[in-house]
Amino acid sequence: MPRARVFGLALLTAFTMTAALAPAQAAEKAFGKITRLDPRLDKLVPKDAQMEQLAEGFDWSEGPVWIKDGGYLLFSDIPPNKVMKWKEGEGISLFMHPAGYTGVADYSPEPGSNGLNVNKKGEITFCEHGDRRISVLTKNGGKRTLVDNYQGKRLNSPNDSAFKSNGDLYFTDPPYGLPKNFDDPRRELDFCGVYRLGTDGKLTLLTKDMTRPNGIAFSPDEKTLYVAQSDLEAAIWMAFDVKADGTLGQGRKFFDATPWVKEGKKGLPDGMKVDAAGNLFATGPGGLHIFAPDGTHLGTLETGQATGNCAWGDDGSTLYINADMYLVRIKLSTKGAGW
């Protein structure tokens, strides 16, 4: 999701991956509120549950991922081109800088990485705005480009990704990282695509019918692919049937949040995750919304902020949330799909 921020990028020559202190460490404290709309929510969110603020002071936090091997969370802070690390007992430190743009001149208000993920080898993958690619951080510490073009034309600015169990990577490609967004002369593609990068390296365009594809997630059985659309005029979540060959079939409107946007609620449909029972935890106008697989809106974790993304962590029952300048978590009675 785009953020209008004034930002100057200094010349950077190398990755910084040591533990350097970053935005303000915040004592854990109550954050936001929980709105319950359906009794089914009580089985997912304990009645005494409360969001906790873990840290603050980021420009626009996004794209979190839990690193199981190390027991810590990584997330992007997009405008300053950084990936931050949070670990229990240690708090916040700088993990990587630069993270999504390695050029030598100022680029855009949002040059950094966005969605982070982990592949089957335990390697971290990055959706990079400034370098307009999907990359992977190999075990020996070097970054490698996985894909940066479709049929010879550069991608816009990859936003978010989801791995299928067979290793295929599905991702969205809106132009939010480009200096002039949709009107940027650097654009080489005249659409915003949803793609699949196969384990064989082949890139397949799955759909170009969404105006602003953003967050992306699979149902537990991988028969449905959810894609958020962060469009002010059509703020929706789509659900696509996944065919046996991995391509997409019929899409349907899963939920329409456009009225919430018109009411002035902060945020747009953005990052999301799915629990083991198929419930969708989706950031959007007003905070993080929880939907049953049938599309019923069960309730909302109201953050009061434009909320970008979320990730399962710890033993799979803790949800970490990037809410603008804040890092937040909540402990739930359900677990993420695949835990």
C-alpha positions in Angstrom: 0.0 0.0 0.0 1.4 3.4 -0.9 2.5 5.9 1.7 3.3 9.6 0.9 6.4 10.4 2.9 9.4 12.7 2.4 12.5 10.6 2.2 16.1 11.0 1.2 18.2 7.9 0.6 21.9 8.2 1.5 24.5 6.5 -0.6 24.9 3.0 0.8 27.6 0.6 -0.2 27.0 -2.6 1.7 24.5 -4.7 3.7 24.5 -4.1 7.4 23.5 -7.2 9.2 24.7 -6.6 12.7 22.6 -5.8 15.7 22.4 -2.0 15.6 19.8 -0.2 17.7 17.0 1.3 15.7 13.6 2.9 16.4 12.5 3.4 20.0 12.1 0.2 22.1 8.7 0.3 23.7 7.7 -1.5 26.9 5.0 -4.0 26.1 1.7 -2.2 26.7 -2.0 -2.6 25.7 -2.7 -1.5 22.2 -6.0 -0.9 20.3 -9.2 -2.8 20.9 -11.0 -5.9 19.8 -14.5 -5.8 18.2 -16.4 -9.1 18.2 -19.1 -9.5 15.7 -19.7 -13.3 15.6 -19.5 -15.9 18.4 -17.1 -17.9 16.3 -14.4 -15.3 17.0 -14.3 -16.4 20.7 -12.7 -19.7 19.5 -9.9 -17.9 17.8 -9.3 -14.8 20.0 -9.5 -15.5 23.8 -12.0 -13.2 25.6 -9.1 -11.9 27.7 -6.8 -11.4 24.7 -5.2 -8.0 24.2 -2.9 -6.6 21.5 0.5 -5.6 22.9 2.8 -2.9 21.5 6.3 -4.2 21.2 8.1 -1.3 19.4 7.4 2.0 17.7 9.0 4.7 15.7 9.1 3.1 12.2 8.3 5.0 9.0 6.0 2.3 7.4 6.5 -1.2 8.7 5.5 -4.1 6.5 6.0 -7.6 5.3 6.8 -9.5 8.5 8.1 -13.1 8.6 9.0 -15.4 11.6 12.4 -17.1 11.4 11.8 -20.4 13.2 15.5 -21.4 13.3 16.5 -18.2 15.2 13.2 -17.5 17.1 12.8 -14.0 15.9 10.7 -11.7 13.6 11.9 -9.8 10.6 10.0 -7.0 8.9 10.5 -4.3 6.4 10.6 -0.6 7.2 10.1 0.5 3.6 10.9 4.3 3.3 14.4 4.0 5.0 15.2 0.9 3.0 15.7 -1.4 6.0 14.8 -4.8 7.4 14.4 -4.8 11.1 14.7 -7.7 13.6 12.7 -8.2 16.8 13.5 -10.9 19.3 12.0 -11.6 22.8 14.4 -10.3 25.4 16.4 -8.3 22.9 13.9 -6.0 21.3 14.6 -4.2 18.0 17.8 -4.2 16.0 18.8 -3.5 12.4 19.0 -6.7 10.2 19.7 -5.3 6.7 20.4 -1.9 5.1 19.9 -1.5 2.1 17.0 -3.9 1.8 15.2 -3.3 -1.5 17.2 -0.6 -3.4 20.9 -0.7 -4.0 21.2 2.2 -6.4 23.5 5.2 -5.9 20.9 8.0 -6.2 17.6 8.9 -4.5 14.9 6.8 -5.9 11.4 7.0 -4.4 9.5 7.5 -1.1 9.3 3.7 -0.8 12.5 2.1 -2.1 12.9 -0.7 0.4 11.8 -4.3 0.6 8.1 -5.1 1.3 6.9 -8.7 1.7 9.4 -11.1 3.3 9.1 -14.9 3.2 11.1 -18.1 3.8 11.5 -20.9 1.3 11.9 -24.6 1.9 15.6 -24.3 2.4 15.1 -21.7 5.1 16.4 -18.9 3.0 14.7 -15.4 3.2 13.1 -14.1 0.1 12.4 -10.4 -0.5 9.9 -8.4 -2.6 12.0 -5.5 -3.5 10.5 -2.1 -4.5 13.6 -0.2 -5.7 15.4 -3.0 -7.4 12.1 -4.2 -8.8 12.7 -7.9 -8.2 12.2 -11.0 -6.1 15.5 -11.9 -4.4 16.7 -14.6 -2.0 19.4 -14.3 0.7 21.4 -17.4 0.3 22.9 -19.3 3.3 26.4 -17.9 2.5 25.1 -14.4 2.9 24.8 -13.3 -0.8 21.7 -12.1 -2.4 20.5 -13.6 -5.7 17.8 -12.4 -8.1 15.0 -14.9 -8.6 13.0 -12.8 -11.1 13.0 -9.2 -12.2 11.1 -9.2 -15.5 8.1 -10.7 -17.4 8.8 -11.4 -21.0 11.7 -9.1 -21.0 9.9 -6.2 -19.4 10.8 -5.1 -15.9 8.4 -5.8 -13.1 6.7 -2.8 -11.4 7.6 -3.3 -7.7 6.9 -6.7 -6.2 4.8 -6.3 -3.1 3.9 -9.6 -1.3 4.4 -13.3 -1.7 3.1 -16.7 -0.7 4.8 -20.1 -1.1 2.8 -23.1 -2.2 3.9 -26.4 -0.5 5.6 -27.6 -3.7 8.0 -24.6 -3.6 6.3 -22.4 -6.2 6.2 -18.7 -5.2 3.1 -16.6 -5.9 3.5 -12.8 -5.8 1.8 -9.5 -6.6 3.3 -6.6 -8.6 1.7 -3.2 -8.1 3.7 0.0 -8.9 3.8 1.4 -5.3 7.6 1.4 -5.1 8.0 3.5 -8.3 8.9 7.2 -7.8 5.7 8.3 -9.6 3.6 5.2 -8.8 1.1 4.4 -11.6 2.2 7.3 -13.8 6.0 6.6 -13.6 7.7 6.7 -17.0 9.9 3.8 -15.8 7.0 1.4 -16.0 7.4 -1.2 -18.7 4.3 -3.2 -18.0 0.9 -1.6 -18.5 -0.8 -3.8 -15.9 -0.4 -5.0 -12.3 0.0 -8.7 -12.3 -0.3 -11.7 -10.0 2.4 -14.2 -10.9 3.7 -17.7 -10.1 7.5 -18.3 -10.1 7.9 -22.1 -10.5 10.7 -24.1 -8.9 11.9 -24.5 -12.5 12.4 -20.8 -12.8 9.5 -20.2 -15.2 7.4 -17.1 -14.5 3.7 -17.4 -15.3 1.2 -14.5 -15.3 -1.9 -15.7 -13.5 -4.1 -12.7 -13.8 -3.7 -9.0 -14.8 -7.4 -8.2 -14.1 -6.8 -6.7 -10.6 -6.1 -3.0 -10.5 -3.9 -3.0 -7.4 -3.0 -6.5 -6.2 -1.4 -6.5 -2.8 -1.5 -9.1 -0.1 -1.6 -12.8 -1.0 -2.2 -16.0 0.9 -3.3 -19.6 0.3 -6.1 -21.5 2.1 -4.7 -24.5 4.1 -5.7 -27.0 1.4 -4.1 -24.7 -1.3 -7.3 -24.9 -3.4 -8.0 -21.1 -2.9 -5.7 -18.2 -3.4 -6.7 -14.9 -1.7 -5.5 -11.7 -3.1 -6.1 -8.2 -1.6 -6.8 -5.2 -3.9 -5.7 -1.9 -2.4 -7.9 0.3 -4.6 -9.7 3.2 -3.1 -12.6 2.7 -5.5 -12.7 -1.1 -5.2 -11.1 -2.1 -1.9 -11.8 -5.8 -2.0 -10.4 -9.3 -1.2 -10.6 -11.8 -4.1 -10.6 -15.6 -3.8 -9.4 -17.6 -6.8 -9.7 -21.3 -7.4 -6.3 -22.9 -7.8 -6.2 -25.4 -10.6 -4.3 -28.7 -10.5 -1.5 -27.2 -12.6 -1.1 -24.3 -10.2 -2.7 -21.7 -12.4 -5.8 -19.8 -11.3 -9.4 -20.5 -12.3 -12.5 -18.6 -11.5 -12.2 -15.6 -9.1 -14.9 -14.3 -6.8 -15.2 -11.3 -4.6 -14.6 -12.6 -1.1 -15.3 -9.4 0.8 -15.8 -5.8 -0.2 -14.4 -3.2 2.2 -15.0 -0.2 -0.1 -17.7 1.2 2.2 -15.2 1.2 5.1 -12.9 3.3 3.0 -15.7 5.7 2.2 -16.3 6.0 5.9 -12.8 7.2 6.4 -11.3 4.2 8.1 -7.5 4.1 7.8 -5.9 1.7 5.5 -6.7 -0.5 2.5 -6.8 -4.3 1.9 -3.2 -5.3 2.3 -1.2 -8.2 3.8 -2.9 -11.3 5.3 -2.4 -14.8 6.7 -4.6 -17.9 7.1 -5.0 -20.1 10.2 -5.1 -23.9 10.2 -8.9 -23.9 10.0 -9.0 -21.6 7.0 -9.9 -18.4 8.7 -8.5 -15.3 7.0 -6.6 -12.7 9.1 -6.5 -9.7 6.7 -5.2 -6.1 7.3 -7.5 -3.5 5.8 -9.5 -0.3 6.6 -9.7 0.0 10.4 -7.1 -2.6 11.4 -6.9 -6.4 11.0 -10.1 -8.2 10.1 -10.9 -11.8 10.7 -13.1 -13.7 8.3 -14.4 -17.2 8.3 -13.8 -19.3 5.2 -17.4 -18.6 4.1 -16.6 -14.8 4.1 -18.4 -13.9 7.3 -16.7 -11.0 9.1 -16.1 -12.4 12.6 -14.5 -9.3 14.1 -11.7 -6.8 14.0 -8.4 -6.1 15.8 -8.8 -2.3 15.7 -5.3 -0.8 15.6 -6.3 2.8 14.9 -3.6 2.8 12.3 -3.1 2.1 8.6 -2.2 -1.6 9.1 0.1 -3.2 6.5 0.6 -6.9 7.2 0.8 -9.7 9.8 2.7 -13.0 10.4 2.4 -16.1 12.6 5.2 -16.5 15.1 6.4 -18.3 18.3 4.6 -21.6 18.3 2.3 -20.5 15.5 -0.4 -19.1 17.8 1.0 -15.6 18.1 0.1 -13.1 15.4 2.6 -10.2 14.8 1.2 -7.1 13.2 2.8 -4.2 11.4 0.5 -1.2 12.1 2.2 1.8 10.5 4.9 3.0 12.9 4.1 0.2 15.4 5.0 -3.5 15.9 2.2 -5.3 17.7 1.4 -8.8 18.7 -1.6 -10.8 20.0 -1.7 -14.3 21.4 -4.6 -16.4 19.9 -6.3 -19.8 20.4 -5.6 -20.8 16.8 -2.5 -21.5 14.9 -1.2 -20.5 11.5 -1.7 -22.9 8.5 1.3 -25.1 8.3 2.5 -24.9 11.9 
